[in-house]
């Protein structure tokens, strides 16, 4: 019953990509419970909420992702290459603009 560090995040992004929005939100919420300061999770959950028409929840998650990226939040990264589905500040800001 072992779960890897980013397993819920990665499965949640896959659900989001294929349109399984409720499953995406559920997995990303599980990831938030495991690692509360990981900006990527809030970004993708914000996108899922937006896709579901839950604009206020989307805005809150995207803003939280931005705050984490600008502050002491955790971010997935590798010094040699961009990780799959890596989130950048410009991604978050663009998603926030699309909500309005």
N, C-alpha and C positions, 0 to 999 in steps of 0.2 A: 504493500500500500504506500510505497514511497512516491513522492511527487517532487520533481526537480524544481529548481529555483524559479524558472520562468515558464513552466509547463502550462499553467492556467492562462497566462498572458498570450502565449503562442497559440493555444487552442482557441482562445477567445478571438484573436485576430483572424484565424482561419474561419471561424463561424461568421464573423462580420463580413469577410470577403465573399462568402457564398450566400449571404442573405439570411442567415439564421440569427436574427437580431436578439431574440430572447435568450438563446443559448450563449451568445456572445456576452451579453450583459451579466448573465449568471457566472460564467467563467471569469470575467474580468473583476467581478465583485469578490469572488474567491481569492483572486490574486491580490486585491487591495487588502484583504484580511491578513494575508501572509506577509506582504511588504507594503506598508502604508506610505512609504516615502518614494516609491518608484513612479516617476513622472509618466513614463510610457503607458502604464495601465490606465491612468486617469484620462490621458489623451484618447486612447482607443475606446474606453467606455463612454467618453463624451461623444465620440463619433457614432457609437451605437445608439446612445440616447437620442441624438439628433435624427438618426435614421428612423427611430421609432416615433418621432414627433414629440419627444419629451425635451423641449427646448431649454427649459430652465435647468433641469438636471444636466443637460449637455453643457450649458454655459458654466455651471458651477464646477464640473469636472475639468473642462478645458482651462478655466481660470486657475484651478488648483494645480494642474499640470504646468502651466506657465510659472506660477509662483515657485513650484519645486525646482524647475529648471533654472530659475534666476537665483534661487536660494541654496539651501543645503540638502535638497532632495537627491535621491539616487537616480542614476541614469545608466542604462546599459551602454557599454562602449568597448571598443578594442582599439589599441594604438595602431594596429596595422590595417584595418579595414572597417567599413561601415557594417554594422550588424543588420541582419534581416529586420525590416520594419522599424529601423531606428528612428526615433523621434527627435526632431530639432525644434528650436524655439520658433523658427519661421513656419513650421507645420502647424504649431499650436495657434500662432497668431492668425494664420490664414483660415483655420477652422473657426476661430472666434468671429472673424469678419463675415464668414458665410452664414452665421446664425442671425445676423442683423440685416 
